[in-house]
Amino acid sequence: MSVKHRLNCVKVSAAAIFMLFFQLAQSQTPFTEVGEKLVNAQRQLDGSAILLIYKEGKIIYQKSVGDFTVKTQAPIAGCSNWLTAALVMTFVDQGKLSLDDKVSKYLPIFSKYAKGYITIRDCLSHFSGIEADPIRISTMITNKKYATLEEEVNDFASKKEIQTNPGTEFRYSNTGLNIAGRVLEVLTRRGFEQLMQERITRPLMMRNTSFSSMAAVNPSGGAVSTASDYINFLSMILNKGMFNGKRILSEDAIAEMQKVRTTPALIKYAPKGTEGYNYGFGEWITSTDEKGNATVLACPGLFGTWAMVDKCRGYAFVVFTKGSLNEEKREVYLGIKEAIDELIPSTICK
């Protein structure tokens, strides 16, 4: 063998060893334990899920199991609340709507049936006082009997009883956010889905997110989305209303959404996956500081998707899946967050 040939072999071997070492180093990222938790929970997550972690303008970690990718579209149930509350707040930002406006100002039928004192604020925080059935998967997946949001909300006014005075008891349901969505339609004379596209999903580059339905649009729980889309929304929340250098919501609107609206005594019904949490506008508040300010926000979805924003550590994450949410899965998601927290220290809150 010639000297030249031997040197070439040595160079090739050295390059191969370097590439192998590089691949091993890359595979052992700081988030290895986080990814393992997702893998270990694959069966509990109905076989497929994807995790995205966002911090400082980029996705810092991504892991999938099964056949889910960042572009896999699935229903997000209660995570729709957050989107709808944000849409309403764009009108508040513009002065076109007040949180203290009574819904009867736009929907006179509510005054006709002695429900004229319900406000937009009550609707966004599930304090409307209107009786409602507990939210279950069986009712979410069956065909809705309403053809339009107008028809459904008119039934809320005319056929549902007032269970308690508005603003006095929290009951999680589809009622309040759907009333607020209908108010926007009357205010603008445009459909809810069109408004959502113009003000939220299109500016946030959420191309695969939609509230479109063969039946009535459902602002409370009817959206479909993807992991890559929803992390864009979470990044906007984390960045106080900014996305890619463009303001979507004012800082005041973001702060208003994150105010704690409940106490344990006020919560008369909440899904089991959210027990122990408080509520703002369209979002659950899982942790607060010593002054009672929200520090960790969440939206557990009935179909299993779970998203969180940690303001103290400056990150957001979403576990996107399609199945169902139960207490066992809640522990999976909280375990993932604990593992992330160990890697990302709190630098903002003191």
C-alpha positions, 0 to 999 in steps of 0.5 A: 500500500502506498504512503499516499493511500495510507494517508487517505485512509487515515484521513477518512477514518479520522473523519468517520470517527469525528462524525460518529462522535458528533452524532453521539454528542448531538443525540445526548442533548440536555433535553434527553430526559424530557424526550424519554418521558414522552417516549415512556408515556407513548401508550398513555398518550394513545400512541402518538404525540409531539412535544415542542419547546420554545424559548427566546425566539426559537424552538429549542427542542422537538420530540415526537412519538408515533406518527405525529409531526409538527404539521399533524392536524387534530382537534384541540378542544379547550385550547380553543378558549385561549384563541377566542379570548385573544380574539375578543381582546383585539377588539378591546384593544381597539376600543370597539368593545368593553369588558363591561359591556352587557351582551344584551347591548349586542344581543337583545334576546338576553334582556328578553329572557332576564339575562341582560346583566351578563357582561363580556367579562363574565363570558370570558371567565365562565361566570355567565351564571347560565346553566350548562352541562359538564363538558364530555368527550361524548358531547364534543364528538357528536354532531351539533344540533345547531346550524349556526352560532346565532341559533345556539346562542339564542337557545342559551338566552331563551331555553337555559335557566340562570343558575346563579347571578352573573359573576358569582360562580365559575362553571366551565362550559361552552356557554360564555366563550360562544356568547362572546364569539356571537357578540363579535359577529353582530358587532362586525357583521362578519363570521367568527371564523373570518375574524379569527383568520384576520386577527389571530391565525393569519398574523401568527402564521397559523396556516393549519388552524381553523374553526370551520365546521359542518355545523355551527362554529364553536369558539369554545372548543371547535378549533383544529390546529397543529403543534407548530401553529399553536406554539406560535400562539404561545410565543405571542403570549410569552412575548407580551403580545408580540410575534415576529416584530408585529404587535398582535395584542397590547401588553395591557390585553395580555395582562388582563387575560392573565388576571386570576378571576377565581378562588377555590370557593368560586369554582363550582365545576371544572374538568378533572384535569384542571382541578386545583388551578385558577382561571383568567380569560380563556386560560388556566393559571397553574402558578402565581407569585407571592403577590398573586400574579400569574406565573404559569399558564396552561390550556389542558384540552379535552382531547389530550393536547396540553400547552403551557407558558412559564413566564418566570423561566421564559419558555412555552411548550406544547404536547400535541396529541389526539386522544383524551385528557384524564388525571393520569395524563395530567401527571405525564404533562406535569412530569415533562414540565418538571424535567424542563424546569430542571434545565431552564432556571427561573431568571425573571421572577424573584 
